[in-house]
Amino acid sequence: MSSQVDPGAQLRTATAPSLDITPGRWINNWSPEETNFWQSVGQRTAGVNLKWSICAEFLGFSIWQLFAIIVVYLPAAGFTYTTSQLFWLISMPSLVGATLRIPYTFMVARFGGRNWTIASALLLLVPAVGLSFALANTSTPFGVMLLLAALTGFGGGNFASSMANITHFYPAAQKGWALGLNAAGGNLGAAVAQLLVPIAITVFAAGSLQLPLAGVIWIPLILISAFGAWKYMHNLTSAKSDVRGAIACLKEKHLWIIASLYVGTFGSFIGFAAVFPKLIVDTFPAYSHLPLGTATITLAFLGPLVGSLARPYGGKLADRIGGAKITVAALATMALITALVVLTLPLANFWLFLALFLMLFATTGIGNGSTYRMIPAVFALGVGSKGAEASRKSAAALGLISAIGAYGGFLIPQALGFSMSNAGSYSPAFIVFIVAYLGLMLVTWFNYARRGTRFAAHGV
Protein backbone atom coordinates (compact mmCIF):
# COMPACT_ATOMS: atom_id res chain seq x y z
CA MET A 1 0.00 0.00 0.00
CA SER A 2 1.68 3.23 -1.12
CA SER A 3 1.61 6.38 0.98
CA GLN A 4 0.44 9.65 -0.53
CA VAL A 5 2.76 12.67 -0.23
CA ASP A 6 1.31 16.17 -0.39
CA PRO A 7 3.64 18.21 -2.64
CA GLY A 8 2.10 21.43 -1.28
CA ALA A 9 2.93 20.45 2.28
CA GLN A 10 6.49 19.65 1.26
CA LEU A 11 6.78 23.02 -0.46
CA ARG A 12 5.35 24.89 2.55
CA THR A 13 7.77 23.07 4.87
CA ALA A 14 10.71 23.85 2.62
CA THR A 15 9.80 27.52 2.28
CA ALA A 16 8.67 28.19 5.89
CA PRO A 17 10.71 31.12 7.18
CA SER A 18 13.11 30.60 10.06
CA LEU A 19 15.11 32.96 12.21
CA ASP A 20 18.71 33.62 11.28
CA ILE A 21 20.20 33.84 14.78
CA THR A 22 23.91 34.40 15.40
CA PRO A 23 25.80 34.23 18.74
CA GLY A 24 24.51 36.73 21.28
CA ARG A 25 20.93 35.99 20.10
CA TRP A 26 21.14 38.51 17.26
CA ILE A 27 18.41 38.08 14.63
CA ASN A 28 19.64 39.05 11.16
CA ASN A 29 16.49 38.57 9.08
CA TRP A 30 13.71 40.23 11.08
CA SER A 31 10.87 41.12 8.65
CA PRO A 32 7.60 41.68 10.58
CA GLU A 33 5.85 43.28 7.59
CA GLU A 34 6.13 40.03 5.60
CA THR A 35 2.92 38.10 6.32
CA ASN A 36 4.44 34.62 5.98
CA PHE A 37 7.36 35.49 8.25
CA TRP A 38 5.14 37.14 10.84
CA GLN A 39 2.62 34.31 11.06
CA SER A 40 5.19 31.52 11.15
CA VAL A 41 7.91 32.80 13.48
CA GLY A 42 7.60 36.55 13.91
CA GLN A 43 4.49 36.88 16.07
CA ARG A 44 5.58 34.24 18.57
CA THR A 45 9.09 35.70 18.88
CA ALA A 46 7.81 39.25 19.24
CA GLY A 47 5.38 38.11 21.94
CA VAL A 48 8.15 36.57 24.03
CA ASN A 49 10.23 39.74 23.77
CA LEU A 50 7.22 41.87 24.68
CA LYS A 51 6.50 39.77 27.76
CA TRP A 52 9.99 40.14 29.19
CA SER A 53 10.13 43.81 28.17
CA ILE A 54 6.94 44.45 30.18
CA CYS A 55 8.44 42.60 33.13
CA ALA A 56 11.60 44.73 33.10
CA GLU A 57 9.68 47.98 32.59
CA PHE A 58 7.24 47.08 35.37
CA LEU A 59 10.16 46.74 37.79
CA GLY A 60 11.65 49.96 36.44
CA PHE A 61 8.52 51.92 37.39
CA SER A 62 8.41 50.14 40.76
CA ILE A 63 11.95 51.22 41.62
CA TRP A 64 11.27 54.70 40.20
CA GLN A 65 8.45 55.17 42.72
CA LEU A 66 10.22 53.85 45.84
CA PHE A 67 10.99 57.22 47.38
CA ALA A 68 7.40 58.37 46.89
CA ILE A 69 6.46 55.60 49.31
CA ILE A 70 9.27 55.52 51.87
CA VAL A 71 9.44 59.30 52.35
CA VAL A 72 6.26 59.23 54.43
CA TYR A 73 7.84 56.69 56.81
CA LEU A 74 11.21 58.41 57.29
CA PRO A 75 10.17 60.78 60.14
CA ALA A 76 8.54 57.97 62.13
CA ALA A 77 11.62 55.81 61.62
CA GLY A 78 13.89 58.48 63.09
CA PHE A 79 15.25 60.27 60.02
CA THR A 80 15.43 64.03 60.69
CA TYR A 81 14.98 65.58 57.28
CA THR A 82 13.20 68.88 56.65
CA THR A 83 10.00 69.21 54.61
CA SER A 84 11.96 70.69 51.73
CA GLN A 85 14.43 67.80 51.83
CA LEU A 86 11.62 65.26 51.81
CA PHE A 87 10.11 66.82 48.69
CA TRP A 88 13.52 66.76 47.02
CA LEU A 89 13.66 63.03 47.69
CA ILE A 90 10.23 62.67 46.06
CA SER A 91 11.03 64.77 42.98
CA MET A 92 14.65 63.82 42.26
CA PRO A 93 13.79 60.40 40.71
CA SER A 94 11.59 62.09 38.10
CA LEU A 95 14.26 64.66 37.26
CA VAL A 96 16.87 61.97 36.63
CA GLY A 97 14.45 59.53 35.00
CA ALA A 98 13.22 62.14 32.53
CA THR A 99 16.78 63.10 31.62
CA LEU A 100 17.86 59.47 31.16
CA ARG A 101 14.97 58.82 28.77
CA ILE A 102 16.78 60.80 26.09
CA PRO A 103 19.98 58.69 25.88
CA TYR A 104 18.09 55.48 26.72
CA THR A 105 16.08 55.95 23.51
CA PHE A 106 19.22 55.28 21.46
CA MET A 107 20.72 52.46 23.57
CA VAL A 108 18.69 49.69 21.91
CA ALA A 109 20.18 50.39 18.48
CA ARG A 110 23.66 50.76 19.96
CA PHE A 111 23.79 47.64 22.14
CA GLY A 112 20.76 45.53 21.15
CA GLY A 113 17.34 45.27 22.78
CA ARG A 114 18.11 42.07 24.69
CA ASN A 115 21.49 43.29 25.85
CA TRP A 116 20.21 46.66 27.01
CA THR A 117 17.21 45.13 28.78
CA ILE A 118 19.63 42.96 30.77
CA ALA A 119 21.90 45.92 31.56
CA SER A 120 19.10 48.33 32.43
CA ALA A 121 17.44 45.72 34.66
CA LEU A 122 20.70 45.02 36.52
CA LEU A 123 21.23 48.75 37.01
CA LEU A 124 18.09 48.71 39.17
CA LEU A 125 20.05 46.64 41.69
CA VAL A 126 22.16 49.71 42.53
CA PRO A 127 19.34 51.75 44.14
CA ALA A 128 17.60 48.61 45.51
CA VAL A 129 20.71 47.37 47.32
CA GLY A 130 21.80 50.88 48.29
CA LEU A 131 18.42 51.63 49.86
CA SER A 132 18.55 48.39 51.81
CA PHE A 133 21.67 49.63 53.60
CA ALA A 134 20.79 53.34 53.79
CA LEU A 135 17.38 52.75 55.36
CA ALA A 136 18.91 50.55 58.05
CA ASN A 137 20.76 53.52 59.55
CA THR A 138 18.86 56.63 60.67
CA SER A 139 22.10 58.64 60.61
CA THR A 140 22.39 58.26 56.83
CA PRO A 141 23.26 61.77 55.55
CA PHE A 142 20.71 63.53 53.40
CA GLY A 143 23.24 63.77 50.56
CA VAL A 144 23.56 59.97 50.40
CA MET A 145 19.79 59.55 50.44
CA LEU A 146 19.41 62.16 47.68
CA LEU A 147 21.98 60.28 45.58
CA LEU A 148 20.00 57.07 46.00
CA ALA A 149 16.83 58.93 45.02
CA ALA A 150 18.63 60.05 41.86
CA LEU A 151 19.73 56.47 41.13
CA THR A 152 16.14 55.24 41.24
CA GLY A 153 15.79 57.41 38.12
CA PHE A 154 17.31 54.44 36.25
CA GLY A 155 13.81 52.96 36.43
CA GLY A 156 12.30 56.01 34.73
CA GLY A 157 14.76 55.77 31.86
CA ASN A 158 13.76 52.15 31.19
CA PHE A 159 10.47 53.28 29.63
CA ALA A 160 12.20 54.94 26.67
CA SER A 161 14.49 52.03 25.81
CA SER A 162 11.72 49.47 26.32
CA MET A 163 9.35 51.32 23.98
CA ALA A 164 12.12 51.86 21.41
CA ASN A 165 12.93 48.14 21.50
CA ILE A 166 9.38 46.83 21.13
CA THR A 167 8.52 49.17 18.26
CA HIS A 168 11.12 47.34 16.12
CA PHE A 169 9.53 43.92 16.73
CA TYR A 170 5.99 44.61 15.50
CA PRO A 171 4.48 45.44 12.10
CA ALA A 172 2.98 48.90 11.72
CA ALA A 173 -0.57 47.60 12.06
CA GLN A 174 0.16 46.15 15.52
CA LYS A 175 2.60 48.68 16.98
CA GLY A 176 -0.12 50.60 18.80
CA TRP A 177 -1.43 47.52 20.56
CA ALA A 178 2.04 46.30 21.55
CA LEU A 179 3.27 49.69 22.73
CA GLY A 180 0.02 50.21 24.66
CA LEU A 181 0.54 46.93 26.54
CA ASN A 182 4.16 47.82 27.18
CA ALA A 183 3.30 51.28 28.54
CA ALA A 184 0.41 50.02 30.68
CA GLY A 185 2.59 47.28 32.17
CA GLY A 186 5.18 49.84 33.18
CA ASN A 187 2.70 52.33 34.64
CA LEU A 188 1.12 49.59 36.75
CA GLY A 189 4.48 49.13 38.44
CA ALA A 190 3.92 52.42 40.26
CA ALA A 191 0.59 51.20 41.66
CA VAL A 192 1.86 47.76 42.68
CA ALA A 193 4.89 49.27 44.44
CA GLN A 194 2.64 51.63 46.42
CA LEU A 195 0.55 48.63 47.50
CA LEU A 196 3.32 46.13 48.29
CA VAL A 197 6.02 48.25 49.93
CA PRO A 198 3.87 49.44 52.90
CA ILE A 199 2.85 45.83 53.51
CA ALA A 200 6.44 44.58 53.32
CA ILE A 201 7.89 47.13 55.75
CA THR A 202 5.13 46.68 58.33
CA VAL A 203 4.09 43.01 58.19
CA PHE A 204 7.12 41.87 60.23
CA ALA A 205 7.53 45.17 62.08
CA ALA A 206 7.08 43.79 65.62
CA GLY A 207 6.97 47.30 67.01
CA SER A 208 9.38 48.94 64.54
CA LEU A 209 9.38 49.63 60.81
CA GLN A 210 11.50 47.38 58.63
CA LEU A 211 12.37 50.03 56.04
CA PRO A 212 15.28 48.09 54.43
CA LEU A 213 12.71 45.63 53.05
CA ALA A 214 11.55 48.41 50.70
CA GLY A 215 14.68 47.71 48.69
CA VAL A 216 15.25 44.04 49.49
CA ILE A 217 11.94 42.74 48.11
CA TRP A 218 12.81 43.86 44.58
CA ILE A 219 16.26 42.25 44.37
CA PRO A 220 15.14 38.69 43.47
CA LEU A 221 12.56 40.03 41.02
CA ILE A 222 15.20 42.13 39.27
CA LEU A 223 17.50 39.10 38.99
CA ILE A 224 14.67 36.98 37.56
CA SER A 225 13.87 39.72 35.04
CA ALA A 226 17.50 40.02 33.93
CA PHE A 227 17.81 36.23 33.63
CA GLY A 228 14.61 36.00 31.59
CA ALA A 229 15.85 38.74 29.25
CA TRP A 230 19.19 36.95 28.87
CA LYS A 231 17.61 33.56 28.14
CA TYR A 232 14.56 34.47 26.04
CA MET A 233 14.92 37.92 24.43
CA HIS A 234 16.67 38.82 21.18
CA ASN A 235 18.71 41.59 19.61
CA LEU A 236 17.76 42.86 16.15
CA THR A 237 20.44 43.86 13.67
CA SER A 238 17.74 45.83 11.83
CA ALA A 239 17.11 48.15 14.80
CA LYS A 240 18.63 51.51 13.95
CA SER A 241 18.65 54.74 15.92
CA ASP A 242 17.72 58.03 14.30
CA VAL A 243 19.82 60.70 15.96
CA ARG A 244 19.47 62.96 12.92
CA GLY A 245 15.69 62.61 13.07
CA ALA A 246 15.72 63.55 16.75
CA ILE A 247 17.84 66.63 16.08
CA ALA A 248 15.55 67.64 13.21
CA CYS A 249 12.55 67.29 15.53
CA LEU A 250 13.99 69.81 17.97
CA LYS A 251 13.48 72.49 15.31
CA GLU A 252 9.76 71.78 15.00
CA LYS A 253 7.49 74.01 17.07
CA HIS A 254 4.88 71.27 17.31
CA LEU A 255 7.34 69.06 19.18
CA TRP A 256 7.52 71.67 21.94
CA ILE A 257 3.79 72.37 21.92
CA ILE A 258 2.85 68.71 22.31
CA ALA A 259 5.67 68.17 24.81
CA SER A 260 4.15 70.90 26.97
CA LEU A 261 0.79 69.12 26.75
CA TYR A 262 2.47 65.88 27.79
CA VAL A 263 4.04 67.65 30.77
CA GLY A 264 0.50 68.58 31.78
CA THR A 265 -0.96 65.09 31.29
CA PHE A 266 1.71 62.43 31.86
CA GLY A 267 3.72 64.81 34.06
CA SER A 268 0.67 65.24 36.26
CA PHE A 269 0.15 61.48 36.41
CA ILE A 270 3.69 60.64 37.49
CA GLY A 271 4.01 63.76 39.65
CA PHE A 272 0.81 63.14 41.58
CA ALA A 273 1.65 59.42 41.81
CA ALA A 274 4.92 60.36 43.50
CA VAL A 275 3.43 62.88 45.91
CA PHE A 276 0.04 61.29 46.65
CA PRO A 277 1.21 59.22 49.66
CA LYS A 278 2.64 62.34 51.32
CA LEU A 279 -0.44 64.40 50.50
CA ILE A 280 -2.57 61.84 52.34
CA VAL A 281 -0.20 61.70 55.32
CA ASP A 282 -0.04 65.50 55.64
CA THR A 283 -3.73 66.18 55.05
CA PHE A 284 -5.45 63.12 56.52
CA PRO A 285 -2.98 61.36 58.85
CA ALA A 286 -5.70 59.17 60.36
CA TYR A 287 -6.24 57.54 56.95
CA SER A 288 -2.58 57.31 55.90
CA HIS A 289 -2.06 53.76 57.19
CA LEU A 290 -4.92 51.27 57.32
CA PRO A 291 -4.58 47.89 59.09
CA LEU A 292 -4.40 44.71 57.04
CA GLY A 293 -3.83 41.87 59.47
CA THR A 294 -0.38 42.41 60.96
CA ALA A 295 0.54 44.84 58.17
CA THR A 296 -0.71 48.21 57.02
CA ILE A 297 -1.62 49.52 53.58
CA THR A 298 -2.14 52.94 52.11
CA LEU A 299 -4.88 53.75 49.62
CA ALA A 300 -2.41 55.90 47.67
CA PHE A 301 -1.85 52.99 45.26
CA LEU A 302 -5.37 53.51 43.89
CA GLY A 303 -4.29 56.75 42.19
CA PRO A 304 -1.63 55.36 39.82
CA LEU A 305 -3.73 52.21 39.36
CA VAL A 306 -6.72 54.21 38.08
CA GLY A 307 -4.50 56.43 35.94
CA SER A 308 -2.75 53.44 34.36
CA LEU A 309 -5.99 51.65 33.52
CA ALA A 310 -7.54 54.83 32.06
CA ARG A 311 -4.68 55.50 29.64
CA PRO A 312 -5.73 53.02 26.91
CA TYR A 313 -9.23 54.50 26.88
CA GLY A 314 -7.74 57.92 26.13
CA GLY A 315 -6.16 56.44 23.02
CA LYS A 316 -9.38 54.73 21.98
CA LEU A 317 -11.43 57.89 22.43
CA ALA A 318 -8.81 59.81 20.46
CA ASP A 319 -9.05 57.31 17.60
CA ARG A 320 -12.82 57.77 17.51
CA ILE A 321 -13.25 61.49 18.23
CA GLY A 322 -9.81 63.04 17.71
CA GLY A 323 -6.83 63.41 20.03
CA ALA A 324 -7.03 67.20 20.24
CA LYS A 325 -10.69 67.21 21.30
CA ILE A 326 -10.10 64.59 23.99
CA THR A 327 -6.99 66.42 25.24
CA VAL A 328 -8.93 69.71 25.45
CA ALA A 329 -11.68 67.96 27.42
CA ALA A 330 -9.17 66.19 29.66
CA LEU A 331 -7.28 69.38 30.54
CA ALA A 332 -10.54 71.24 31.21
CA THR A 333 -11.70 68.42 33.48
CA MET A 334 -8.34 68.36 35.28
CA ALA A 335 -8.68 72.09 35.96
CA LEU A 336 -12.23 71.63 37.25
CA ILE A 337 -11.35 68.71 39.54
CA THR A 338 -8.29 70.52 40.91
CA ALA A 339 -10.49 73.54 41.67
CA LEU A 340 -12.88 71.26 43.55
CA VAL A 341 -9.93 69.87 45.54
CA VAL A 342 -9.01 73.41 46.62
CA LEU A 343 -12.60 74.29 47.51
CA THR A 344 -13.27 71.10 49.50
CA LEU A 345 -9.98 70.81 51.42
CA PRO A 346 -11.40 72.90 54.33
CA LEU A 347 -14.16 70.28 54.74
CA ALA A 348 -11.50 67.78 55.89
CA ASN A 349 -13.43 64.91 54.28
CA PHE A 350 -10.97 62.15 53.34
CA TRP A 351 -13.36 60.15 51.17
CA LEU A 352 -14.30 63.23 49.13
CA PHE A 353 -10.60 64.06 48.78
CA LEU A 354 -9.83 60.50 47.64
CA ALA A 355 -12.73 60.44 45.16
CA LEU A 356 -11.66 63.73 43.59
CA PHE A 357 -8.05 62.59 43.28
CA LEU A 358 -9.05 59.28 41.71
CA MET A 359 -11.08 61.25 39.17
CA LEU A 360 -8.03 63.46 38.60
CA PHE A 361 -5.78 60.42 38.08
CA ALA A 362 -8.28 58.88 35.65
CA THR A 363 -8.39 62.11 33.66
CA THR A 364 -4.60 62.37 33.51
CA GLY A 365 -4.56 58.80 32.17
CA ILE A 366 -7.08 59.67 29.46
CA GLY A 367 -5.06 62.78 28.64
CA ASN A 368 -1.87 60.70 28.41
CA GLY A 369 -3.43 58.43 25.81
CA SER A 370 -5.00 61.19 23.74
CA THR A 371 -1.90 63.41 23.74
CA TYR A 372 0.36 60.52 22.72
CA ARG A 373 -2.11 59.69 19.94
CA MET A 374 -1.78 63.27 18.61
CA ILE A 375 1.96 62.96 17.93
CA PRO A 376 1.92 60.77 14.78
CA ALA A 377 -1.25 62.51 13.56
CA VAL A 378 0.32 65.99 13.77
CA PHE A 379 3.57 64.91 12.13
CA ALA A 380 1.77 62.92 9.42
CA LEU A 381 0.00 66.09 8.27
CA GLY A 382 3.33 67.66 7.56
CA VAL A 383 5.43 69.87 9.76
CA GLY A 384 7.61 70.99 6.91
CA SER A 385 8.08 67.36 5.80
CA LYS A 386 6.23 64.73 3.82
CA GLY A 387 6.13 60.98 3.49
CA ALA A 388 9.07 59.08 4.95
CA GLU A 389 10.60 62.24 6.41
CA ALA A 390 7.42 63.02 8.36
CA SER A 391 7.27 59.41 9.57
CA ARG A 392 10.91 59.58 10.63
CA LYS A 393 10.34 62.77 12.60
CA SER A 394 7.21 61.32 14.17
CA ALA A 395 9.08 58.27 15.46
CA ALA A 396 11.82 60.46 16.92
CA ALA A 397 9.24 62.84 18.44
CA LEU A 398 7.58 60.01 20.38
CA GLY A 399 10.77 59.39 22.34
CA LEU A 400 11.61 63.04 22.91
CA ILE A 401 8.11 63.99 24.04
CA SER A 402 7.94 61.06 26.48
CA ALA A 403 11.22 62.30 27.98
CA ILE A 404 10.18 65.97 28.23
CA GLY A 405 6.78 65.06 29.65
CA ALA A 406 8.37 63.15 32.52
CA TYR A 407 9.84 66.41 33.85
CA GLY A 408 6.34 67.15 35.13
CA GLY A 409 7.05 64.48 37.71
CA PHE A 410 9.75 66.77 39.09
CA LEU A 411 7.85 70.05 38.80
CA ILE A 412 4.66 68.99 40.61
CA PRO A 413 6.29 67.72 43.85
CA GLN A 414 8.61 70.73 43.88
CA ALA A 415 5.68 73.13 43.51
CA LEU A 416 3.75 71.39 46.29
CA GLY A 417 6.78 71.31 48.57
CA PHE A 418 7.48 75.01 47.98
CA SER A 419 3.84 75.82 48.66
CA MET A 420 3.79 73.91 51.95
CA SER A 421 7.16 75.29 53.12
CA ASN A 422 6.32 78.92 52.34
CA ALA A 423 2.53 79.15 52.72
CA GLY A 424 1.84 76.29 55.09
CA SER A 425 -0.74 74.93 52.65
CA TYR A 426 -0.91 73.01 49.37
CA SER A 427 -3.67 75.24 48.00
CA PRO A 428 -1.42 77.85 46.29
CA ALA A 429 0.29 75.10 44.28
CA PHE A 430 -3.05 73.61 43.25
CA ILE A 431 -4.18 77.06 42.06
CA VAL A 432 -1.05 77.29 39.90
CA PHE A 433 -1.90 73.88 38.44
CA ILE A 434 -5.41 75.08 37.58
CA VAL A 435 -4.02 78.05 35.67
CA ALA A 436 -1.52 75.79 33.88
CA TYR A 437 -4.19 73.28 32.84
CA LEU A 438 -6.44 76.04 31.50
CA GLY A 439 -3.51 77.55 29.61
CA LEU A 440 -2.60 74.20 28.05
CA MET A 441 -6.26 73.63 27.17
CA LEU A 442 -6.32 76.91 25.25
CA VAL A 443 -3.04 76.07 23.50
CA THR A 444 -4.45 72.71 22.41
CA TRP A 445 -7.69 74.24 21.18
CA PHE A 446 -5.99 77.09 19.30
CA ASN A 447 -3.41 74.92 17.52
CA TYR A 448 -5.23 71.65 16.91
CA ALA A 449 -8.97 71.74 17.68
CA ARG A 450 -9.99 75.23 16.49
CA ARG A 451 -12.28 75.14 13.50
CA GLY A 452 -10.48 76.27 10.36
CA THR A 453 -7.06 74.79 11.18
CA ARG A 454 -5.80 71.96 8.98
CA PHE A 455 -5.32 69.79 12.05
CA ALA A 456 -8.96 70.17 13.09
CA ALA A 457 -10.08 69.50 9.53
CA HIS A 458 -8.27 66.15 9.61
CA GLY A 459 -9.54 65.21 13.08
CA VAL A 460 -6.16 65.29 14.83
C-alpha positions, 0 to 999 in steps of 0.5 A: 500500500503506497503512501500519498505525499502532499507536494504542497505540504512539502513546499510549505515546509521547505519555504517556511521562514526561520530565524537567522540567529547568530551568537549573542541571540542577534536576529539578522532577518527580522521582517515583521511586515512580511505576512508569511514570516510574521505568522510563522515565526515573527508573532511568537518571537515578538510576543516573548520579547514583549513579555519580558520587556513588560516585566523589566519595565514594570520593575523599572517603574516600581523602583522609580516610585520607591521614594514616593512611598518611603518618604512618608515613613522616614520621620517615624523611623527616626530620620530628621529631614526637613520638609523641603528635603523630603520633597527633594527626595520625592522629585529627584527620581523624576528629574533623573528619570526624565533626563535618562529617557533621552539617551536610553532611547538610542541604547537599543540600536547601539547595544541591542534590545536584549542586551540593554534590557539585561543591563538596564534591569541590573542597574536597578540593583544599585538603588535597591541594594543601596536603599537596603543599607541606607534605610537601616541607619537613621544617621544616613546623611541627606546627601547619600539619600538624595543620591540614591533617590537620583539612582532610582531614576534608572527605572524612569529611563527604562520606559524609553528604551523598552518602547524603542525596542518593542517598536522594532519587533511589530508590524505597523498595524500592531505597533499601537497595541504592543506599545500600549501593553508595554506602557500600561505594564510599566505604569502599573508598576507604580501602583503595585509598588505603592501597594506592596512596599507598605505591607512589606515594611510593616508586616514583620515590624514587631513594634518597629518599621523594617524600612530596608525591606523596601529595597530588598523585596525587589532584588530577586525580582530584578535578577529573575527579570535580567535572567529572563531577558538573557535567556529568552529575548533577542537583539535585532540587527535591523534596529537603527537609531535616528539621531538625525531625526531627533535633532531635526525634531527639535526644530519643529514648534509642534514638538515643543507644543505637544511636549508641553501638553504631555508635561501637563498630562503624563507629568501630572500622572507621574508627579501626583503618583509620586506625591500622593502618599505624602499628600494623604499623610499631611492632610489626613494622617488618620487615613494614611495607614490602614490595618491589614492583618499584621501589616498596614496599607495605604490607599495611595496605590489607587491613584496610579492604578486608576491612571494606568488603567484609564490610559488606553481609553484615552487612546481609543477615544482619540481614535474615535473622536480626535486626540485634540478634542479629547486632550482639550476635554481632559485638561478642562476636566483636570482644571475643574477637579483641581479647583474642587480639591481646593474648595473642598480641602477645608471640609476635611473629608478624606473620602471626598478628597480621595474620590476627587483625586481618583477622578483626577488620576483617571483624567490624567490617564485619558489625557496621556493616551490622547496626547500621545495619539496626537503625535503621529497625527500631527507629524503625518500632516506635515510639519515641513516634511512629507512621506518618509521624512514626516514618519521619521520625525514622528518616530523620533518625536515620540521618544523626545516627548515622552522624555520631556513630559516626565519632567512634570514628575519633578515640577509637581512635587517641587511646587507642592513642597514650595507651597507647603514650606512657604505658605503652610498649605498646598492650595497655592500650588493647586491654584497654579496647576489650575491656571496651567491646565487652563492655559494648556487647554487653550493652547491645544484648542488654538493649535489643533482643535480650532475650526479652520485649522488643517489639524482640526479638519483632519480630526487630529 
